[in-house]
Amino acid sequence: MTTVEVKASRNYEVLIGKNLLPELGTRVCELLPKTQTVALVTDNTVEALYLKPVTKALTEAGLQVRAYSVPPGEASKSGTQYLSLLNWLAENRLTRTDCLLALGGGVVGDLTGFAAATYQRGLPYIQVPTTLLAMVDSSVGGKTAIDLPAGKNLAGAFYQPALVLADTTVLDTLPEPIFREGLAEVIKYGMLDSPRLLDQLLNDDLPSELPSIIATCVSIKRDLVAEDEFDTGARQLLNLGHTVGHALERLSDYTVPHGHAVAIGMAIDTRAAARKNLCPSECLYMLESLLERHHLPSQTDYEAKALFEAALQDKKRSGGEITIVAPSAFGKSKLLKIPVQDLCDWIEMGSTP
Protein backbone atom coordinates (compact mmCIF):
# COMPACT_ATOMS: atom_id res chain seq x y z
CA MET A 1 0.00 0.00 0.00
CA THR A 2 1.12 3.53 -0.80
CA THR A 3 0.11 6.46 1.40
CA VAL A 4 0.07 10.02 0.08
CA GLU A 5 -0.42 12.70 2.73
CA VAL A 6 -2.39 15.78 1.67
CA LYS A 7 -1.88 18.97 3.66
CA ALA A 8 -4.76 21.43 3.31
CA SER A 9 -7.39 23.06 5.52
CA ARG A 10 -8.01 19.47 6.65
CA ASN A 11 -5.01 17.15 6.46
CA TYR A 12 -5.74 13.59 5.32
CA GLU A 13 -4.28 10.51 3.75
CA VAL A 14 -4.86 8.92 0.35
CA LEU A 15 -4.40 5.15 0.64
CA ILE A 16 -3.63 3.34 -2.62
CA GLY A 17 -3.34 -0.43 -2.94
CA LYS A 18 -5.04 -3.77 -3.43
CA ASN A 19 -7.70 -5.31 -1.18
CA LEU A 20 -8.21 -2.27 1.02
CA LEU A 21 -12.02 -2.41 1.24
CA PRO A 22 -12.07 -4.94 4.13
CA GLU A 23 -10.07 -2.44 6.21
CA LEU A 24 -12.55 0.39 5.70
CA GLY A 25 -14.59 -0.04 8.88
CA THR A 26 -11.53 -0.17 11.11
CA ARG A 27 -10.08 2.91 9.50
CA VAL A 28 -13.33 4.88 9.86
CA CYS A 29 -13.50 4.02 13.56
CA GLU A 30 -9.88 5.00 14.14
CA LEU A 31 -10.21 8.24 12.23
CA LEU A 32 -13.69 9.26 13.42
CA PRO A 33 -14.18 7.59 16.82
CA LYS A 34 -17.46 9.44 17.54
CA THR A 35 -19.14 8.26 14.35
CA GLN A 36 -22.02 5.83 14.83
CA THR A 37 -23.77 6.01 11.46
CA VAL A 38 -22.26 6.07 7.98
CA ALA A 39 -24.45 7.48 5.21
CA LEU A 40 -23.17 5.59 2.18
CA VAL A 41 -23.89 7.24 -1.18
CA THR A 42 -23.38 5.26 -4.37
CA ASP A 43 -24.93 4.72 -7.79
CA ASN A 44 -27.03 1.84 -9.04
CA THR A 45 -24.16 0.23 -10.97
CA VAL A 46 -21.64 0.33 -8.12
CA GLU A 47 -24.33 -0.70 -5.64
CA ALA A 48 -24.71 -4.05 -7.36
CA LEU A 49 -20.95 -4.67 -7.25
CA TYR A 50 -19.68 -3.29 -3.97
CA LEU A 51 -22.45 -2.24 -1.58
CA LYS A 52 -22.49 -5.61 0.23
CA PRO A 53 -18.73 -5.94 0.87
CA VAL A 54 -18.41 -2.29 1.92
CA THR A 55 -21.44 -2.54 4.22
CA LYS A 56 -19.97 -5.73 5.70
CA ALA A 57 -16.64 -4.01 6.41
CA LEU A 58 -18.42 -1.12 8.14
CA THR A 59 -20.93 -3.14 10.18
CA GLU A 60 -18.28 -5.59 11.39
CA ALA A 61 -16.53 -2.55 12.90
CA GLY A 62 -19.71 -1.71 14.81
CA LEU A 63 -21.01 1.04 12.53
CA GLN A 64 -24.58 1.47 11.34
CA VAL A 65 -24.95 1.93 7.59
CA ARG A 66 -27.65 3.78 5.68
CA ALA A 67 -27.37 3.53 1.88
CA TYR A 68 -28.57 6.00 -0.73
CA SER A 69 -28.26 5.20 -4.44
CA VAL A 70 -28.55 7.50 -7.46
CA PRO A 71 -28.75 6.72 -11.17
CA PRO A 72 -25.30 6.59 -12.82
CA GLY A 73 -24.24 9.50 -14.97
CA GLU A 74 -23.79 13.26 -14.91
CA ALA A 75 -27.53 13.91 -14.56
CA SER A 76 -27.27 12.89 -10.90
CA LYS A 77 -25.14 15.96 -10.19
CA SER A 78 -28.29 18.07 -10.22
CA GLY A 79 -29.97 20.41 -7.78
CA THR A 80 -32.91 18.03 -7.55
CA GLN A 81 -30.73 15.07 -6.61
CA TYR A 82 -28.71 17.20 -4.18
CA LEU A 83 -31.84 18.34 -2.32
CA SER A 84 -33.20 14.80 -2.28
CA LEU A 85 -29.97 13.62 -0.66
CA LEU A 86 -30.10 16.38 1.96
CA ASN A 87 -33.69 15.50 2.81
CA TRP A 88 -32.75 11.83 3.08
CA LEU A 89 -29.93 12.70 5.49
CA ALA A 90 -32.40 14.65 7.62
CA GLU A 91 -34.97 11.85 7.55
CA ASN A 92 -32.28 9.43 8.73
CA ARG A 93 -31.28 11.83 11.50
CA LEU A 94 -27.62 12.10 10.61
CA THR A 95 -25.72 14.19 13.14
CA ARG A 96 -22.52 16.20 12.87
CA THR A 97 -20.56 13.37 14.49
CA ASP A 98 -21.69 10.92 11.81
CA CYS A 99 -20.13 10.80 8.35
CA LEU A 100 -20.91 10.41 4.66
CA LEU A 101 -19.10 7.96 2.43
CA ALA A 102 -18.88 8.34 -1.36
CA LEU A 103 -18.64 4.93 -3.02
CA GLY A 104 -18.36 5.46 -6.76
CA GLY A 105 -16.89 7.63 -9.46
CA GLY A 106 -16.60 11.36 -9.86
CA VAL A 107 -20.34 12.07 -9.97
CA VAL A 108 -20.98 10.29 -6.66
CA GLY A 109 -17.91 11.87 -5.11
CA ASP A 110 -18.84 15.41 -6.15
CA LEU A 111 -22.46 15.06 -5.04
CA THR A 112 -21.58 13.44 -1.71
CA GLY A 113 -18.86 15.97 -0.96
CA PHE A 114 -21.16 18.93 -1.60
CA ALA A 115 -23.85 17.39 0.60
CA ALA A 116 -21.26 16.80 3.34
CA ALA A 117 -20.06 20.40 3.07
CA THR A 118 -23.53 21.86 3.47
CA TYR A 119 -25.68 19.50 5.54
CA GLN A 120 -25.78 20.90 9.10
CA ARG A 121 -22.94 23.20 7.95
CA GLY A 122 -20.54 20.34 7.50
CA LEU A 123 -20.11 16.62 8.23
CA PRO A 124 -16.94 14.61 7.66
CA TYR A 125 -16.91 12.48 4.53
CA ILE A 126 -14.75 9.74 3.08
CA GLN A 127 -14.01 9.08 -0.57
CA VAL A 128 -13.90 5.46 -1.78
CA PRO A 129 -13.40 5.93 -5.54
CA THR A 130 -14.29 3.05 -7.85
CA THR A 131 -13.07 4.46 -11.19
CA LEU A 132 -9.57 5.29 -12.36
CA LEU A 133 -10.65 8.86 -13.08
CA ALA A 134 -11.89 9.34 -9.52
CA MET A 135 -8.79 7.71 -8.03
CA VAL A 136 -6.31 9.92 -9.86
CA ASP A 137 -8.27 13.16 -9.79
CA SER A 138 -11.75 13.93 -8.49
CA SER A 139 -11.56 12.16 -5.11
CA VAL A 140 -8.54 14.24 -4.03
CA GLY A 141 -8.35 17.98 -3.41
CA GLY A 142 -11.70 18.85 -1.91
CA LYS A 143 -13.55 20.23 -4.93
CA THR A 144 -17.23 19.35 -4.54
CA ALA A 145 -20.01 20.51 -6.82
CA ILE A 146 -23.24 19.99 -8.68
CA ASP A 147 -24.16 21.21 -12.17
CA LEU A 148 -26.59 23.99 -13.04
CA PRO A 149 -28.48 24.27 -16.34
CA ALA A 150 -26.05 27.07 -17.27
CA GLY A 151 -22.94 24.96 -16.84
CA LYS A 152 -20.92 22.28 -15.09
CA ASN A 153 -19.83 22.50 -11.43
CA LEU A 154 -21.26 25.99 -10.95
CA ALA A 155 -22.55 25.33 -7.42
CA GLY A 156 -20.10 23.82 -5.01
CA ALA A 157 -17.64 24.16 -2.15
CA PHE A 158 -14.02 23.49 -1.30
CA TYR A 159 -14.36 20.80 1.36
CA GLN A 160 -11.61 18.27 2.01
CA PRO A 161 -12.41 14.63 2.78
CA ALA A 162 -11.29 12.94 5.97
CA LEU A 163 -9.81 10.02 4.03
CA VAL A 164 -9.48 8.70 0.49
CA LEU A 165 -9.25 4.92 0.15
CA ALA A 166 -8.41 3.79 -3.39
CA ASP A 167 -8.63 0.00 -3.64
CA THR A 168 -7.17 -0.74 -7.06
CA THR A 169 -8.77 -4.20 -7.03
CA VAL A 170 -12.12 -2.62 -7.93
CA LEU A 171 -10.67 -1.50 -11.26
CA ASP A 172 -10.85 -5.15 -12.37
CA THR A 173 -14.63 -4.73 -12.80
CA LEU A 174 -14.39 -1.40 -14.60
CA PRO A 175 -15.59 -1.50 -18.23
CA GLU A 176 -12.80 -0.75 -20.68
CA PRO A 177 -14.33 2.49 -22.05
CA ILE A 178 -14.66 3.92 -18.52
CA PHE A 179 -11.11 2.84 -17.69
CA ARG A 180 -9.86 4.72 -20.75
CA GLU A 181 -11.69 7.84 -19.56
CA GLY A 182 -9.47 7.77 -16.50
CA LEU A 183 -6.39 7.48 -18.68
CA ALA A 184 -7.23 10.89 -20.16
CA GLU A 185 -6.73 12.44 -16.71
CA VAL A 186 -3.55 10.39 -16.23
CA ILE A 187 -2.19 11.77 -19.50
CA LYS A 188 -3.11 15.24 -18.25
CA TYR A 189 -0.91 14.80 -15.19
CA GLY A 190 1.95 13.66 -17.39
CA MET A 191 1.53 16.73 -19.58
CA LEU A 192 1.57 18.95 -16.49
CA ASP A 193 4.62 17.74 -14.64
CA SER A 194 5.87 14.24 -15.38
CA PRO A 195 7.71 13.12 -18.51
CA ARG A 196 8.29 9.81 -16.71
CA LEU A 197 4.54 9.29 -16.38
CA LEU A 198 4.11 9.85 -20.11
CA ASP A 199 6.78 7.21 -20.71
CA GLN A 200 4.93 4.79 -18.41
CA LEU A 201 1.82 5.24 -20.50
CA LEU A 202 3.70 3.85 -23.48
CA ASN A 203 4.29 0.62 -21.53
CA ASP A 204 2.50 -2.48 -22.79
CA ASP A 205 2.11 -3.77 -19.21
CA LEU A 206 -0.04 -0.90 -17.96
CA PRO A 207 -2.04 -2.87 -15.32
CA SER A 208 1.08 -3.71 -13.29
CA GLU A 209 2.03 -0.03 -13.27
CA LEU A 210 -1.36 1.23 -12.08
CA PRO A 211 -0.62 1.65 -8.33
CA SER A 212 2.49 3.75 -9.04
CA ILE A 213 0.67 5.68 -11.79
CA ILE A 214 -2.19 6.54 -9.42
CA ALA A 215 0.28 7.55 -6.70
CA THR A 216 2.17 9.81 -9.12
CA CYS A 217 -1.02 11.60 -10.19
CA VAL A 218 -2.20 12.02 -6.60
CA SER A 219 1.21 13.34 -5.55
CA ILE A 220 1.21 15.95 -8.31
CA LYS A 221 -2.27 17.06 -7.29
CA ARG A 222 -1.30 16.99 -3.60
CA ASP A 223 1.52 19.45 -4.25
CA LEU A 224 -0.71 21.83 -6.20
CA VAL A 225 -3.45 21.69 -3.55
CA ALA A 226 -0.91 22.40 -0.81
CA GLU A 227 0.30 25.45 -2.73
CA ASP A 228 -3.12 26.75 -3.82
CA GLU A 229 -6.05 25.00 -2.13
CA PHE A 230 -8.70 27.44 -3.31
CA ASP A 231 -7.79 27.45 -7.00
CA THR A 232 -6.63 31.04 -7.51
CA GLY A 233 -3.17 30.29 -8.87
CA ALA A 234 -1.07 27.19 -9.52
CA ARG A 235 -3.91 24.73 -8.93
CA GLN A 236 -5.52 26.00 -12.12
CA LEU A 237 -2.89 23.95 -13.99
CA LEU A 238 -5.13 20.98 -13.27
CA ASN A 239 -7.60 22.46 -15.76
CA LEU A 240 -5.54 21.49 -18.80
CA GLY A 241 -8.13 20.53 -21.42
CA HIS A 242 -11.04 21.32 -19.13
CA THR A 243 -12.18 24.70 -20.45
CA VAL A 244 -12.93 23.22 -23.87
CA GLY A 245 -13.77 19.86 -22.32
CA HIS A 246 -16.52 21.22 -20.09
CA ALA A 247 -17.89 23.24 -23.01
CA LEU A 248 -17.99 20.10 -25.13
CA GLU A 249 -19.78 18.17 -22.39
CA ARG A 250 -22.41 20.88 -22.10
CA LEU A 251 -22.95 21.14 -25.88
CA SER A 252 -23.42 17.39 -26.12
CA ASP A 253 -25.82 17.37 -23.14
CA TYR A 254 -23.19 15.20 -21.43
CA THR A 255 -23.38 12.42 -23.99
CA VAL A 256 -19.64 12.95 -24.56
CA PRO A 257 -17.98 11.38 -21.48
CA HIS A 258 -15.78 13.58 -19.31
CA GLY A 259 -12.57 11.72 -20.17
CA HIS A 260 -13.22 12.01 -23.90
CA ALA A 261 -14.02 15.71 -23.54
CA VAL A 262 -10.80 16.34 -21.60
CA ALA A 263 -8.78 14.40 -24.19
CA ILE A 264 -10.20 16.58 -26.98
CA GLY A 265 -9.67 19.71 -24.89
CA MET A 266 -6.02 18.81 -24.27
CA ALA A 267 -5.46 18.18 -27.96
CA ILE A 268 -7.01 21.57 -28.86
CA ASP A 269 -4.93 23.39 -26.23
CA THR A 270 -1.72 21.66 -27.34
CA ARG A 271 -2.32 22.31 -31.06
CA ALA A 272 -2.95 25.97 -30.33
CA ALA A 273 0.15 26.18 -28.14
CA ALA A 274 2.30 24.51 -30.79
CA ARG A 275 1.01 26.77 -33.55
CA LYS A 276 1.70 29.82 -31.39
CA ASN A 277 5.24 28.50 -30.74
CA LEU A 278 4.53 28.18 -27.02
CA CYS A 279 5.64 24.55 -27.07
CA PRO A 280 7.67 22.39 -29.47
CA SER A 281 5.79 20.35 -32.07
CA GLU A 282 7.09 17.18 -30.38
CA CYS A 283 4.68 17.86 -27.50
CA LEU A 284 1.73 17.71 -29.86
CA TYR A 285 3.05 14.59 -31.57
CA MET A 286 3.52 12.82 -28.22
CA LEU A 287 0.06 13.79 -26.96
CA GLU A 288 -1.71 12.70 -30.14
CA SER A 289 0.26 9.42 -30.09
CA LEU A 290 -0.77 8.73 -26.49
CA LEU A 291 -4.42 9.54 -27.15
CA GLU A 292 -4.44 7.26 -30.19
CA ARG A 293 -2.66 4.48 -28.29
CA HIS A 294 -5.27 4.53 -25.55
CA HIS A 295 -8.24 4.91 -27.93
CA LEU A 296 -9.10 8.44 -26.85
CA PRO A 297 -10.40 11.11 -29.26
CA SER A 298 -8.47 14.23 -30.22
CA GLN A 299 -11.01 16.07 -32.38
CA THR A 300 -14.64 17.17 -32.30
CA ASP A 301 -17.19 18.16 -34.91
CA TYR A 302 -18.42 21.10 -32.83
CA GLU A 303 -17.37 24.45 -34.30
CA ALA A 304 -15.00 26.74 -32.43
CA LYS A 305 -17.62 29.44 -32.03
CA ALA A 306 -20.07 27.04 -30.38
CA LEU A 307 -17.36 25.79 -28.01
CA PHE A 308 -16.41 29.38 -27.20
CA GLU A 309 -19.99 30.36 -26.38
CA ALA A 310 -20.38 27.30 -24.15
CA ALA A 311 -17.08 28.09 -22.40
CA LEU A 312 -18.13 31.59 -21.33
CA GLN A 313 -19.55 30.14 -18.10
CA ASP A 314 -16.14 28.70 -17.21
CA LYS A 315 -15.10 29.36 -13.60
CA LYS A 316 -11.58 30.29 -14.74
CA ARG A 317 -12.98 33.45 -16.27
CA SER A 318 -12.28 36.59 -14.27
CA GLY A 319 -13.73 39.82 -15.61
CA GLY A 320 -12.47 40.27 -19.15
CA GLU A 321 -9.77 37.60 -18.86
CA ILE A 322 -9.70 33.82 -18.78
CA THR A 323 -6.86 31.56 -17.67
CA ILE A 324 -5.98 28.70 -19.98
CA VAL A 325 -3.36 26.01 -19.58
CA ALA A 326 -0.77 25.79 -22.35
CA PRO A 327 1.80 22.98 -22.67
CA SER A 328 5.29 24.48 -22.77
CA ALA A 329 7.59 21.45 -23.04
CA PHE A 330 7.46 17.67 -22.90
CA GLY A 331 5.82 16.99 -19.53
CA LYS A 332 5.45 20.66 -18.59
CA SER A 333 2.63 23.22 -18.83
CA LYS A 334 2.03 26.79 -17.76
CA LEU A 335 -0.85 29.16 -17.07
CA LEU A 336 -1.67 31.77 -19.65
CA LYS A 337 -4.09 34.68 -19.16
CA ILE A 338 -5.76 35.88 -22.32
CA PRO A 339 -8.62 38.28 -23.07
CA VAL A 340 -11.91 36.39 -23.14
CA GLN A 341 -12.54 37.45 -26.75
CA ASP A 342 -9.26 35.75 -27.77
CA LEU A 343 -10.46 32.38 -26.51
CA CYS A 344 -12.45 31.79 -29.69
CA ASP A 345 -9.32 32.23 -31.83
CA TRP A 346 -7.39 29.92 -29.49
CA ILE A 347 -10.04 27.19 -29.84
CA GLU A 348 -10.25 27.66 -33.60
CA MET A 349 -6.48 27.42 -33.96
CA GLY A 350 -6.47 24.21 -31.92
CA SER A 351 -9.47 22.67 -33.64
CA THR A 352 -7.91 22.54 -37.09
CA PRO A 353 -6.12 19.20 -37.64
Buried (B, 14 or more C-beta within 10 A) or exposed (E): BBEBEBEBEEEBBBBBBBEBBEBBBBBBBEBBEEBEBBBBBBBBBBBEBBBEBBBBBBEEBEBEBBBBBBEBBBBBBBEEBBEBBBEBBEEEEBEEEBBBBBBBBBBBBBBBBBBBBBBEEEBBBBBBBBBBBBBBBBBBBBBBBBBBEEBBBBBBBBBBBBBBBBBBEBBEEBEEEBBBBBBBBBBBBBBBBBBEBBEBBEEEEBEEBBBBBBBBBBBBBBBBBBEBBEBEEBBBBBBBBBBBBBBBBBBBEBEBBBBBBBBBBBBBBBBBBBBBEBBBEEBBEBBBEBBEEBEBBBBBEBEBEBBBBBBBBBBBBEEEEBBBBBBBBBBBBBBBEBEBEEBBBBBBBBBEE
